[in-house]
């Protein structure tokens, strides 16, 4: 059904949420899609912004096989069932494979590779990491240079799988000064079965799937937990909310370590048989990607991408020329309000609908949005999503509830997701009452 109004959401909620899930856990969601769409593209990756460059294509069948291999390699390297694997990577196909492979065995914690060494170490310590998948030495990356000196400062780290993109000997057996094995990612997973998992694990919907580090609006970075139910639910209802399907082509320009891209260029298209296109390891940070962006959308017949206001502003300066953007359905813009001037200029110049949305890492990304087929208000976060209570309230100086806000009164957004089923607590964040 088309979701355009709050009444549509209430009608949608007449069906229990779990009956709409496209899997009981993240592995099951991907495996179900792979059984239906084995030969279809799941991920495309373009190494440069050159319009003539043929992309690397990974089918659903190949993706599921690589997930099996990665989970098996981690397990064979001593990572416990339910153990934590950190991912410190730019946007590459291996990044998604490693994330979903880690979730199949245990818990993944994707970490911002732009952080400094001490911050990378502290997050791994807090997450009690047992394995690390990390980018190797590369001309466009300083990740390995930052990570290598702190590896022996992470007690419990048993295995390092390094994605070597610069001709490093894949058969070389290395180790840190403290003796932690460093294996080539591709060589290590190639030794494993792609047909099935070689360990037994029953993944329940309430099991923890991921730790995402987030500073929120205050304080030092902290870890936000996602259950498998959180992630499957978000990917499933976003497909329904925005009308994703087998022809969906999502552009991945935001980094995969962030919850936005984890879903919008990851699980969301995978939930419905669509695919994602990763535009270089740098995504929107790559100036050549921005310069060729409109023609890259045309090349891949992209149907949507998720972005932030700064990227929208940058794209205003890029001529569209003769690029055919007819396949584009909409753009999702979040993280901060977009100015009405930029919004109107973009709509007039590009002619693509911009849907402003709101969410938090702690709330599994998406809590409110302007509907694709309903009324859209500039500067508004839209309407709440299905199966989630949401309102604006006034709190006292001690953070205690006083009363609900009236219309146009600034306050604090409170919302809850699966309070009874999964035990997710009510989350609070400053926001706008317009939504």
VOMAR-656415 format. One record per residue: residue in three letters; x, y, z of N, C-alpha, C in turn. Coordinates in pm, whole numbers. Layout:
BEGIN
ALA X Y Z X Y Z X Y Z
...
END
This chain:
BEGIN
UNK 83 -119 0 0 0 0 87 124 0
UNK 37 233 -56 109 359 -59 89 431 75
UNK 200 475 136 193 545 265 211 694 239
UNK 103 770 255 107 913 227 68 999 346
UNK -7 941 440 -60 1018 552 -46 938 681
UNK -72 1006 793 -71 938 922 -179 831 927
UNK -292 856 862 -397 755 857 -350 629 786
UNK -270 646 681 -215 531 610 -123 451 702
UNK -44 522 783 46 454 876 -34 375 978
UNK -139 434 1031 -222 363 1129 -288 240 1068
UNK -330 250 942 -386 133 874 -278 27 851
UNK -158 71 816 -45 -19 794 -15 -97 921
UNK -31 -32 1036 3 -93 1165 -101 -195 1211
UNK -210 -209 1137 -310 -310 1172 -253 -451 1159
UNK -149 -464 1076 -80 -592 1059 41 -593 1152
UNK 62 -696 1233 178 -700 1323 309 -679 1247
UNK 399 -603 1306 523 -563 1239 604 -684 1191
UNK 616 -785 1277 704 -897 1243 655 -976 1123
UNK 526 -967 1092 477 -1036 973 523 -966 845
UNK 569 -843 856 619 -770 740 771 -780 726
UNK 837 -837 826 982 -848 820 1024 -938 705
UNK 1134 -902 642 1183 -978 527 1295 -1073 568
UNK 1289 -1113 692 1384 -1207 748 1375 -1200 899
UNK 1418 -1305 968 1416 -1306 1114 1544 -1247 1174
UNK 1646 -1233 1091 1770 -1169 1131 1838 -1119 1004
UNK 1950 -1049 1017 2013 -988 900 2060 -1094 802
UNK 2121 -1200 852 2167 -1308 763 2048 -1369 689
UNK 1940 -1392 758 1821 -1451 697 1763 -1358 590
UNK 1763 -1227 616 1713 -1131 517 1793 -1140 387
UNK 1926 -1141 399 2011 -1147 280 1998 -1283 212
UNK 1992 -1390 291 1980 -1524 233 1849 -1541 158
UNK 1741 -1484 211 1613 -1493 142 1618 -1420 7
UNK 1679 -1302 6 1692 -1230 -121 1782 -1306 -218
UNK 1889 -1366 -165 1980 -1441 -252 1911 -1562 -313
UNK 1817 -1622 -241 1746 -1738 -296 1653 -1696 -409
UNK 1605 -1571 -405 1514 -1522 -509 1587 -1455 -625
UNK 1700 -1390 -595 1764 -1305 -695 1911 -1341 -714
UNK 1944 -1469 -710 2084 -1513 -705 2171 -1450 -813
UNK 2120 -1439 -935 2200 -1389 -1045 2194 -1239 -1066
UNK 2113 -1170 -987 2098 -1025 -1003 2208 -951 -927
UNK 2243 -830 -970 2344 -753 -896 2295 -717 -756
UNK 2383 -730 -657 2356 -683 -522 2437 -557 -494
UNK 2561 -555 -543 2651 -442 -524 2726 -417 -654
UNK 2737 -290 -691 2828 -250 -797 2928 -150 -737
UNK 3052 -160 -779 3155 -71 -727 3235 -11 -840
UNK 3246 121 -840 3327 191 -939 3446 253 -868
UNK 3566 213 -908 3687 254 -837 3720 401 -857
UNK 3693 454 -976 3717 595 -1005 3585 659 -1050
UNK 3591 789 -1074 3470 860 -1120 3461 865 -1271
UNK 3549 792 -1341 3550 788 -1486 3420 727 -1538
UNK 3350 799 -1621 3220 752 -1671 3231 625 -1755
UNK 3348 601 -1813 3366 484 -1900 3416 361 -1825
UNK 3442 374 -1699 3494 261 -1622 3385 157 -1597
UNK 3407 31 -1636 3307 -72 -1604 3312 -105 -1456
UNK 3198 -119 -1392 3199 -145 -1247 3228 -290 -1215
UNK 3278 -313 -1095 3283 -447 -1038 3142 -482 -995
UNK 3095 -600 -1031 2959 -641 -1000 2962 -765 -912
UNK 2890 -759 -801 2875 -873 -710 2728 -911 -708
UNK 2698 -1032 -749 2558 -1078 -750 2514 -1118 -609
UNK 2384 -1139 -596 2330 -1184 -467 2391 -1318 -427
UNK 2403 -1407 -523 2462 -1537 -492 2606 -1524 -448
UNK 2683 -1440 -516 2823 -1419 -478 2833 -1350 -342
UNK 2742 -1256 -316 2744 -1187 -187 2719 -1284 -73
UNK 2618 -1368 -86 2590 -1464 20 2708 -1559 40
UNK 2769 -1603 -71 2885 -1689 -60 3000 -1623 13
UNK 3024 -1495 -16 3133 -1421 50 3102 -1398 198
UNK 2974 -1380 231 2936 -1367 371 2964 -1497 446
UNK 2929 -1610 385 2963 -1740 444 3113 -1750 467
UNK 3191 -1717 365 3337 -1729 375 3394 -1639 484
UNK 3342 -1517 493 3394 -1424 593 3361 -1471 734
UNK 3237 -1512 756 3198 -1562 888 3281 -1685 925
UNK 3302 -1773 828 3382 -1893 853 3527 -1859 884
UNK 3582 -1762 813 3721 -1721 837 3737 -1661 976
UNK 3642 -1579 1016 3647 -1521 1150 3637 -1630 1257
UNK 3543 -1722 1237 3527 -1832 1332 3652 -1918 1337
UNK 3708 -1948 1220 3829 -2029 1215 3949 -1959 1275
UNK 3946 -1826 1278 4055 -1749 1338 4042 -1729 1487
UNK 3941 -1791 1547 3930 -1789 1692 3826 -1694 1747
UNK 3752 -1626 1660 3648 -1535 1709 3531 -1619 1760
UNK 3484 -1585 1877 3378 -1663 1939 3244 -1637 1871
UNK 3153 -1733 1880 3017 -1711 1833 2954 -1603 1921
UNK 2908 -1497 1859 2860 -1382 1934 2967 -1279 1962
UNK 3091 -1304 1917 3201 -1211 1940 3193 -1089 1849
UNK 3274 -988 1882 3267 -859 1814 3381 -844 1715
UNK 3346 -803 1593 3443 -772 1489 3433 -625 1453
UNK 3544 -554 1457 3548 -414 1416 3579 -404 1268
UNK 3521 -305 1203 3546 -278 1061 3597 -135 1051
UNK 3720 -118 1003 3776 17 980 3816 23 834
UNK 3722 69 753 3735 59 609 3675 180 540
UNK 3725 215 420 3651 308 334 3535 233 270
UNK 3465 296 179 3351 232 114 3398 143 0
UNK 3399 14 25 3439 -87 -72 3340 -203 -64
UNK 3331 -287 -167 3246 -406 -154 3286 -492 -35
UNK 3416 -500 -7 3463 -579 106 3409 -527 239
UNK 3378 -397 244 3325 -339 367 3189 -399 400
UNK 3099 -401 302 2968 -461 325 2979 -609 354
UNK 3060 -680 277 3078 -824 298 3126 -852 440
UNK 3224 -774 485 3279 -794 619 3176 -762 727
UNK 3099 -656 708 2998 -620 808 2895 -729 824
UNK 2840 -778 712 2734 -878 721 2790 -1014 758
UNK 2913 -1042 722 2977 -1165 767 2999 -1164 917
UNK 3042 -1049 970 3064 -1036 1113 2933 -1051 1190
UNK 2823 -998 1136 2694 -1011 1202 2642 -1153 1199
UNK 2684 -1227 1099 2641 -1366 1090 2705 -1451 1200
UNK 2829 -1420 1235 2896 -1489 1344 2865 -1427 1480
UNK 2859 -1295 1484 2841 -1228 1612 2793 -1085 1594
UNK 2876 -991 1638 2841 -849 1641 2943 -772 1560
UNK 2897 -675 1483 2989 -589 1408 2990 -451 1471
UNK 3107 -388 1473 3116 -247 1511 3192 -173 1402
UNK 3120 -105 1311 3187 -27 1207 3238 104 1268
UNK 3364 138 1240 3426 254 1303 3469 354 1196
UNK 3451 480 1226 3487 589 1135 3637 587 1108
UNK 3680 561 985 3825 553 957 3894 689 960
UNK 3818 798 969 3879 931 975 3923 967 1116
UNK 3884 887 1216 3925 915 1353 4075 891 1370
UNK 4129 954 1473 4271 936 1503 4294 804 1577
UNK 4420 765 1585 4455 633 1639 4399 608 1777
UNK 4413 705 1866 4366 683 2003 4215 660 2009
UNK 4140 733 1927 3994 716 1925 3958 579 1868
UNK 4029 535 1764 4006 403 1707 4030 295 1812
UNK 4140 311 1885 4173 214 1991 4066 213 2100
UNK 4025 331 2144 3930 339 2255 3795 276 2220
UNK 3751 294 2095 3624 233 2055 3638 82 2050
UNK 3751 33 2000 3771 -113 1999 3778 -169 2140
UNK 3839 -94 2232 3844 -138 2371 3704 -144 2431
UNK 3626 -40 2408 3492 -35 2465 3404 -147 2410
UNK 3423 -180 2283 3341 -285 2220 3393 -425 2249
UNK 3510 -436 2313 3573 -565 2342 3589 -648 2215
UNK 3657 -589 2119 3673 -645 1986 3762 -768 1989
UNK 3722 -871 1914 3802 -992 1899 3870 -1000 1763
UNK 3815 -934 1663 3874 -937 1528 3859 -799 1465
UNK 3945 -775 1365 3943 -647 1295 3956 -673 1146
UNK 3869 -612 1066 3886 -607 921 3923 -463 888
UNK 4037 -446 821 4093 -312 807 4154 -294 669
UNK 4149 -171 621 4211 -137 494 4363 -144 507
UNK 4429 -200 405 4574 -208 406 4637 -82 350
UNK 4770 -79 341 4837 37 286 4788 67 144
UNK 4749 191 120 4697 230 -11 4726 377 -33
UNK 4739 414 -160 4774 552 -194 4668 651 -148
UNK 4541 609 -145 4433 699 -109 4385 680 34
UNK 4466 615 118 4421 583 253 4537 585 352
UNK 4511 645 470 4609 641 578 4560 553 693
UNK 4459 471 663 4398 391 769 4498 297 834
UNK 4572 222 753 4665 124 809 4774 193 892
UNK 4821 307 845 4924 380 919 4875 421 1058
UNK 4746 451 1070 4690 490 1200 4662 369 1288
UNK 4622 259 1226 4577 143 1303 4694 56 1350
UNK 4793 37 1265 4901 -57 1295 4966 -33 1432
UNK 4995 91 1472 5066 111 1600 4983 79 1724
UNK 4851 67 1712 4769 50 1834 4708 -89 1846
UNK 4740 -178 1753 4676 -309 1752 4707 -390 1878
UNK 4829 -384 1926 4864 -462 2044 4813 -399 2173
UNK 4747 -283 2161 4688 -219 2278 4542 -258 2297
UNK 4496 -353 2218 4357 -399 2226 4356 -543 2278
UNK 4345 -561 2410 4342 -698 2465 4222 -775 2410
UNK 4244 -900 2381 4135 -981 2327 4132 -987 2177
UNK 4208 -899 2109 4212 -902 1963 4288 -1026 1918
UNK 4220 -1112 1842 4276 -1241 1804 4316 -1251 1658
UNK 4255 -1166 1573 4273 -1183 1430 4257 -1050 1359
UNK 4344 -1027 1260 4335 -908 1176 4328 -954 1031
UNK 4219 -917 964 4204 -945 821 4223 -813 748
UNK 4330 -803 670 4365 -678 603 4328 -685 455
UNK 4251 -586 411 4211 -577 271 4322 -505 196
UNK 4401 -582 124 4517 -526 54 4480 -487 -89
UNK 4491 -359 -117 4455 -308 -250 4576 -264 -330
UNK 4695 -285 -276 4816 -229 -340 4920 -335 -372
UNK 4877 -453 -408 4970 -555 -454 5051 -621 -345
UNK 5007 -615 -221 5076 -684 -113 5064 -834 -134
UNK 5170 -907 -103 5169 -1052 -120 5057 -1115 -36
UNK 4959 -1170 -104 4843 -1224 -34 4876 -1347 49
UNK 4985 -1415 15 5021 -1537 88 5112 -1510 207
UNK 5156 -1385 219 5247 -1353 329 5176 -1369 463
UNK 5245 -1431 559 5191 -1447 693 5261 -1347 784
UNK 5185 -1249 828 5243 -1146 914 5179 -1153 1052
UNK 5238 -1078 1144 5178 -1064 1275 5225 -934 1338
UNK 5150 -887 1435 5190 -767 1507 5309 -801 1597
UNK 5380 -700 1652 5488 -731 1746 5442 -818 1863
UNK 5313 -803 1899 5260 -883 2009 5210 -1020 1967
UNK 5219 -1051 1838 5186 -1185 1791 5046 -1205 1737
UNK 4971 -1099 1713 4837 -1115 1656 4850 -1140 1507
UNK 4790 -1247 1454 4802 -1278 1311 4739 -1169 1224
UNK 4809 -1134 1115 4758 -1042 1014 4749 -1120 884
UNK 4625 -1144 838 4604 -1223 717 4543 -1135 608
UNK 4575 -1169 485 4512 -1102 372 4365 -1143 368
UNK 4276 -1044 363 4133 -1071 368 4090 -1167 257
UNK 4127 -1137 134 4082 -1219 22 4138 -1361 28
UNK 4266 -1373 64 4325 -1506 73 4261 -1587 185
UNK 4232 -1520 297 4176 -1591 412 4036 -1642 384
UNK 3953 -1561 320 3816 -1609 295 3811 -1707 179
UNK 3910 -1698 87 3912 -1791 -26 3932 -1935 19
UNK 3992 -1954 138 4015 -2088 191 3890 -2148 253
UNK 3784 -2067 265 3665 -2111 336 3554 -2152 239
UNK 3461 -2230 290 3345 -2272 210 3253 -2153 186
UNK 3206 -2141 61 3109 -2037 28 2966 -2091 29
UNK 2952 -2221 46 2820 -2283 34 2739 -2278 162
UNK 2807 -2275 276 2735 -2281 403 2826 -2236 515
UNK 2768 -2217 633 2844 -2184 752 2898 -2312 814
UNK 3020 -2305 866 3079 -2425 925 3067 -2423 1078
UNK 2976 -2345 1130 2951 -2341 1274 2800 -2334 1294
UNK 2757 -2369 1414 2614 -2364 1446 2585 -2238 1525
UNK 2485 -2164 1479 2441 -2048 1554 2294 -2021 1521
UNK 2213 -2010 1621 2075 -1968 1604 2067 -1820 1638
UNK 2036 -1736 1539 2031 -1591 1561 1887 -1552 1590
UNK 1861 -1510 1712 1727 -1467 1750 1707 -1319 1717
UNK 1584 -1276 1690 1561 -1136 1656 1614 -1038 1759
UNK 1610 -1074 1886 1656 -984 1991 1806 -984 2014
UNK 1880 -1072 1946 2025 -1075 1962 2089 -948 1909
UNK 2196 -905 1975 2266 -784 1930 2334 -812 1797
UNK 2314 -721 1702 2374 -734 1568 2490 -639 1549
UNK 2485 -521 1611 2586 -419 1583 2601 -322 1698
UNK 2723 -269 1712 2751 -154 1795 2793 -41 1702
UNK 2715 65 1698 2753 184 1620 2802 290 1717
UNK 2921 343 1692 2970 449 1781 2908 582 1741
UNK 2870 657 1840 2804 784 1815 2831 879 1930
UNK 2854 1006 1897 2869 1107 2000 2739 1177 2026
UNK 2636 1148 1942 2511 1220 1955 2536 1368 1943
UNK 2477 1447 2032 2500 1591 2031 2591 1635 2145
UNK 2621 1547 2238 2704 1584 2352 2796 1469 2390
UNK 2906 1504 2456 2989 1404 2522 3078 1324 2429
UNK 3148 1228 2487 3241 1144 2415 3166 1037 2338
UNK 3230 979 2235 3163 872 2158 3119 757 2248
UNK 3005 700 2215 2953 587 2290 2896 487 2192
UNK 2870 368 2239 2823 262 2151 2672 248 2162
UNK 2606 250 2047 2462 228 2040 2438 87 1988
UNK 2356 12 2057 2328 -127 2019 2212 -135 1922
UNK 2227 -219 1823 2116 -257 1734 2094 -406 1749
UNK 1971 -447 1764 1939 -589 1756 1915 -627 1610
UNK 1911 -756 1584 1875 -801 1449 1733 -757 1416
UNK 1644 -757 1516 1507 -712 1491 1505 -565 1451
UNK 1586 -482 1519 1594 -341 1482 1628 -326 1334
UNK 1732 -396 1291 1784 -376 1155 1691 -435 1050
UNK 1639 -554 1076 1547 -615 980 1418 -532 970
UNK 1370 -485 1084 1250 -403 1085 1270 -275 1005
UNK 1381 -205 1030 1407 -79 959 1418 -102 809
UNK 1495 -201 767 1511 -227 624 1378 -267 561
UNK 1296 -340 634 1168 -388 580 1068 -274 566
UNK 1050 -194 672 946 -92 663 990 26 577
UNK 1123 51 566 1167 156 475 1138 117 331
UNK 1151 -11 300 1116 -58 165 969 -32 137
UNK 885 -53 238 741 -27 221 711 123 220
UNK 773 198 308 747 341 322 783 416 193
UNK 896 379 133 943 450 13 914 375 -117
UNK 860 255 -108 824 182 -229 941 122 -304
UNK 1041 71 -231 1155 7 -298 1113 -128 -356
UNK 1184 -171 -460 1156 -299 -522 1276 -352 -597
UNK 1254 -448 -683 1363 -513 -757 1437 -415 -848
UNK 1372 -309 -891 1435 -213 -980 1502 -98 -906
UNK 1503 -103 -774 1566 3 -696 1717 0 -715
UNK 1774 117 -743 1920 132 -755 1961 247 -664
UNK 2026 214 -554 2067 312 -454 2212 353 -477
UNK 2237 483 -478 2375 532 -489 2435 544 -349
UNK 2550 482 -330 2620 489 -202 2730 593 -206
UNK 2700 712 -156 2799 818 -151 2844 851 -11
UNK 2760 817 89 2796 837 229 2873 715 278
UNK 2957 731 381 3041 618 426 2960 508 492
UNK 2999 384 467 2924 269 516 2935 249 666
UNK 3034 311 731 3043 295 875 2928 366 945
UNK 2865 462 876 2757 540 935 2625 470 915
UNK 2537 483 1014 2409 412 1011 2325 452 889
UNK 2340 576 841 2264 620 725 2293 533 603
UNK 2419 520 570 2456 443 451 2446 293 476
UNK 2467 251 601 2453 109 635 2317 57 589
UNK 2214 141 608 2080 102 563 2053 147 419
UNK 2068 276 391 2023 329 262 2103 278 144
UNK 2229 243 164 2309 185 56 2347 41 87
UNK 2280 -15 189 2313 -151 229 2191 -239 240
UNK 2137 -248 362 2028 -343 387 1899 -309 315
UNK 1869 -180 297 1740 -145 236 1723 -202 95
UNK 1816 -177 3 1800 -238 -129 1811 -390 -125
UNK 1894 -443 -34 1908 -588 -26 1780 -655 22
UNK 1696 -582 94 1572 -640 145 1470 -665 36
UNK 1489 -604 -81 1383 -612 -183 1434 -652 -321
UNK 1561 -694 -331 1613 -738 -461 1672 -628 -545
UNK 1682 -506 -490 1750 -399 -561 1900 -409 -543
UNK 1973 -304 -583 2117 -307 -561 2171 -168 -535
UNK 2292 -164 -482 2360 -38 -451 2479 -20 -543
UNK 2512 106 -567 2632 141 -644 2722 225 -554
UNK 2840 173 -523 2936 248 -443 3026 327 -537
UNK 3017 458 -528 3095 545 -617 3229 579 -554
UNK 3328 497 -580 3465 507 -531 3471 487 -381
UNK 3590 467 -328 3606 446 -184 3576 572 -105
UNK 3582 688 -170 3559 814 -100 3419 867 -111
UNK 3338 816 -204 3201 861 -218 3191 1011 -241
UNK 3102 1076 -166 3080 1219 -184 3201 1304 -147
UNK 3299 1248 -77 3420 1323 -45 3514 1333 -165
UNK 3488 1254 -266 3569 1255 -388 3517 1366 -480
UNK 3598 1468 -504 3554 1581 -586 3520 1538 -728
UNK 3587 1438 -780 3557 1392 -915 3421 1325 -921
UNK 3382 1259 -813 3247 1200 -806 3144 1311 -813
UNK 3163 1416 -734 3069 1529 -737 3066 1592 -875
UNK 3181 1609 -938 3187 1672 -1070 3117 1594 -1178
UNK 3117 1461 -1167 3053 1375 -1268 2920 1317 -1220
UNK 2870 1369 -1109 2762 1300 -1039 2637 1279 -1124
UNK 2591 1381 -1193 2467 1368 -1268 2478 1263 -1378
UNK 2593 1258 -1442 2611 1156 -1546 2632 1016 -1487
UNK 2686 1009 -1365 2695 880 -1298 2556 828 -1261
UNK 2467 918 -1220 2329 877 -1195 2266 822 -1322
UNK 2291 890 -1433 2238 843 -1561 2296 707 -1598
UNK 2426 692 -1580 2493 567 -1617 2430 446 -1548
UNK 2399 462 -1420 2350 347 -1343 2197 345 -1330
UNK 2131 438 -1394 1985 447 -1385 1942 445 -1238
UNK 2011 526 -1158 1986 532 -1014 1845 581 -985
UNK 1784 524 -882 1648 563 -846 1643 649 -720
UNK 1743 641 -634 1747 730 -517 1887 729 -457
UNK 1914 829 -375 2033 827 -290 2003 905 -163
UNK 2073 871 -57 2062 942 70 2181 1035 85
UNK 2155 1153 139 2262 1251 148 2237 1348 263
UNK 2319 1452 269 2310 1553 374 2307 1690 307
UNK 2262 1794 378 2247 1926 314 2373 1981 248
UNK 2490 1956 305 2613 2009 244 2637 1952 105
UNK 2602 1826 84 2618 1765 -48 2517 1825 -145
UNK 2393 1843 -99 2292 1905 -184 2338 2042 -230
UNK 2396 2120 -138 2447 2253 -173 2559 2243 -276
UNK 2649 2146 -260 2760 2129 -354 2709 2093 -493
UNK 2606 2010 -498 2555 1967 -628 2487 2079 -704
UNK 2445 2184 -635 2386 2299 -704 2483 2365 -799
UNK 2613 2350 -770 2716 2413 -853 2761 2325 -969
UNK 2705 2204 -980 2747 2110 -1084 2647 2114 -1198
UNK 2689 2152 -1318 2596 2157 -1433 2539 2018 -1463
UNK 2411 2013 -1492 2347 1886 -1527 2377 1849 -1672
UNK 2390 1949 -1758 2418 1922 -1899 2309 1838 -1962
UNK 2351 1736 -2035 2254 1651 -2103 2227 1521 -2027
UNK 2260 1518 -1897 2239 1397 -1818 2090 1364 -1808
UNK 2056 1238 -1830 1918 1191 -1822 1892 1140 -1680
UNK 1812 1214 -1605 1785 1180 -1465 1644 1123 -1448
UNK 1586 1075 -1556 1446 1032 -1552 1423 910 -1463
UNK 1528 833 -1433 1510 716 -1347 1501 753 -1199
UNK 1548 873 -1164 1551 914 -1024 1410 938 -970
UNK 1380 876 -857 1250 893 -792 1253 1004 -688
UNK 1360 1006 -607 1370 1104 -499 1508 1099 -436
UNK 1533 1194 -349 1653 1200 -268 1609 1207 -122
UNK 1676 1133 -36 1650 1142 108 1759 1229 169
UNK 1720 1333 240 1816 1425 300 1791 1434 449
UNK 1896 1413 528 1883 1418 673 2007 1474 738
UNK 2024 1447 867 2137 1490 951 2123 1633 1001
UNK 2066 1721 920 2046 1861 959 1936 1919 870
UNK 1871 2026 915 1768 2089 829 1831 2146 703
UNK 1762 2135 593 1806 2197 469 1739 2334 458
UNK 1814 2434 417 1756 2568 411 1650 2575 302
UNK 1542 2650 325 1437 2661 223 1491 2712 90
UNK 1591 2801 94 1647 2855 -30 1717 2746 -110
UNK 1802 2668 -43 1871 2558 -110 1771 2456 -161
UNK 1671 2425 -80 1569 2329 -119 1500 2373 -248
UNK 1454 2498 -252 1380 2545 -369 1470 2554 -491
UNK 1596 2597 -472 1690 2604 -584 1716 2465 -641
UNK 1733 2369 -554 1762 2232 -599 1642 2174 -674
UNK 1523 2193 -617 1404 2140 -683 1385 2202 -821
UNK 1411 2332 -830 1393 2402 -957 1497 2359 -1059
UNK 1621 2345 -1014 1729 2313 -1108 1727 2167 -1151
UNK 1709 2077 -1054 1728 1934 -1080 1595 1865 -1108
UNK 1488 1911 -1046 1358 1850 -1070 1338 1716 -1003
UNK 1419 1686 -901 1406 1561 -828 1352 1592 -689
UNK 1254 1516 -646 1193 1538 -516 1293 1513 -404
UNK 1301 1607 -311 1384 1592 -192 1294 1561 -73
UNK 1320 1449 -6 1242 1408 110 1328 1426 235
UNK 1292 1524 317 1364 1543 442 1319 1438 542
UNK 1414 1390 621 1385 1283 715 1463 1306 844
UNK 1424 1234 947 1486 1250 1079 1506 1112 1142
UNK 1619 1098 1209 1644 974 1282 1771 985 1362
UNK 1798 880 1437 1917 873 1521 1983 737 1506
UNK 2112 733 1531 2182 605 1533 2116 511 1633
UNK 2082 565 1751 2024 482 1857 1887 429 1820
UNK 1819 494 1727 1685 451 1686 1684 375 1556
UNK 1798 317 1519 1809 239 1394 1776 323 1272
UNK 1826 446 1270 1827 536 1155 1703 621 1137
UNK 1585 561 1119 1474 634 1058 1355 639 1152
UNK 1315 761 1190 1202 776 1283 1089 859 1226
UNK 1119 949 1132 1015 1031 1070 1065 1076 934
UNK 972 1098 843 1013 1144 710 895 1198 632
UNK 927 1284 536 825 1330 443 792 1214 349
UNK 665 1180 332 629 1063 251 653 1087 102
UNK 690 981 35 715 990 -110 591 1034 -185
UNK 475 984 -145 353 1008 -221 257 1106 -153
UNK 296 1163 -40 206 1253 32 259 1395 37
UNK 200 1475 125 238 1615 140 380 1626 194
UNK 455 1719 137 593 1744 179 605 1889 225
UNK 665 1911 341 681 2045 396 829 2076 413
UNK 875 2181 352 1015 2222 363 1045 2258 508
UNK 1155 2206 561 1193 2234 698 1127 2144 800
UNK 1048 2049 754 979 1956 844 1039 1817 833
UNK 1033 1744 942 1081 1606 938 970 1510 896
UNK 853 1562 863 747 1479 808 661 1412 912
UNK 624 1287 887 536 1211 976 613 1092 1033
UNK 567 1044 1147 635 931 1211 625 807 1123
UNK 717 717 1144 717 594 1067 629 490 1135
UNK 594 382 1066 508 280 1126 571 213 1248
UNK 487 171 1338 523 93 1456 614 169 1553
UNK 603 299 1557 688 376 1646 609 492 1705
UNK 603 501 1838 539 613 1904 636 731 1908
UNK 583 852 1885 671 968 1876 592 1093 1913
UNK 651 1179 1995 588 1307 2027 693 1403 2080
UNK 655 1531 2093 742 1635 2147 693 1672 2287
UNK 786 1684 2379 750 1710 2518 838 1819 2578
UNK 792 1873 2691 870 1968 2770 926 1893 2891
UNK 1056 1909 2915 1121 1849 3030 1167 1959 3125
UNK 1180 1925 3252 1232 2023 3348 1385 2020 3347
UNK 1447 2097 3433 1593 2108 3435 1662 1977 3472
UNK 1587 1887 3532 1643 1757 3569 1610 1648 3467
UNK 1552 1690 3352 1521 1595 3247 1395 1515 3270
UNK 1308 1560 3361 1184 1488 3388 1069 1545 3306
UNK 978 1457 3268 863 1497 3185 775 1596 3260
UNK 736 1704 3189 643 1802 3244 508 1793 3173
UNK 511 1802 3039 388 1797 2961 424 1782 2814
UNK 322 1751 2734 340 1748 2589 347 1891 2536
UNK 420 1909 2425 427 2040 2361 295 2072 2292
UNK 270 2200 2277 160 2244 2192 218 2271 2053
UNK 131 2294 1954 176 2316 1817 270 2436 1812
UNK 381 2419 1739 482 2523 1716 565 2556 1839
UNK 557 2473 1942 639 2495 2061 762 2405 2057
UNK 883 2462 2063 1004 2378 2063 1008 2290 2187
UNK 1060 2171 2169 1071 2079 2282 1168 1968 2253
UNK 1149 1857 2320 1235 1740 2305 1153 1629 2240
UNK 1210 1568 2137 1143 1455 2072 1169 1329 2154
UNK 1063 1257 2187 1079 1126 2251 1010 1023 2163
UNK 1071 907 2153 1010 802 2074 1052 666 2126
UNK 973 567 2094 1004 431 2136 979 337 2021
UNK 1060 233 2015 1050 136 1906 1057 -4 1964
UNK 951 -81 1944 947 -219 1993 972 -227 2143
UNK 909 -139 2218 932 -136 2363 901 -270 2428
UNK 788 -330 2392 749 -454 2458 821 -575 2400
UNK 836 -577 2266 888 -699 2203 1037 -719 2225
UNK 1114 -611 2204 1259 -625 2206 1322 -555 2326
UNK 1244 -473 2396 1298 -409 2514 1383 -287 2485
UNK 1364 -224 2371 1439 -102 2340 1383 11 2426
UNK 1468 84 2492 1422 190 2580 1384 314 2502
UNK 1309 405 2567 1271 532 2504 1396 617 2488
UNK 1409 675 2371 1525 756 2339 1482 903 2328
UNK 1571 993 2363 1539 1135 2359 1641 1209 2275
UNK 1593 1311 2202 1685 1393 2124 1618 1527 2097
UNK 1698 1631 2095 1641 1761 2064 1602 1765 1917
UNK 1486 1825 1891 1438 1830 1754 1334 1939 1734
UNK 1257 1925 1627 1158 2026 1592 1018 1973 1614
UNK 926 2062 1648 788 2021 1666 712 2019 1534
UNK 771 2078 1427 701 2086 1300 668 1948 1244
UNK 748 1849 1281 723 1715 1229 609 1646 1301
END
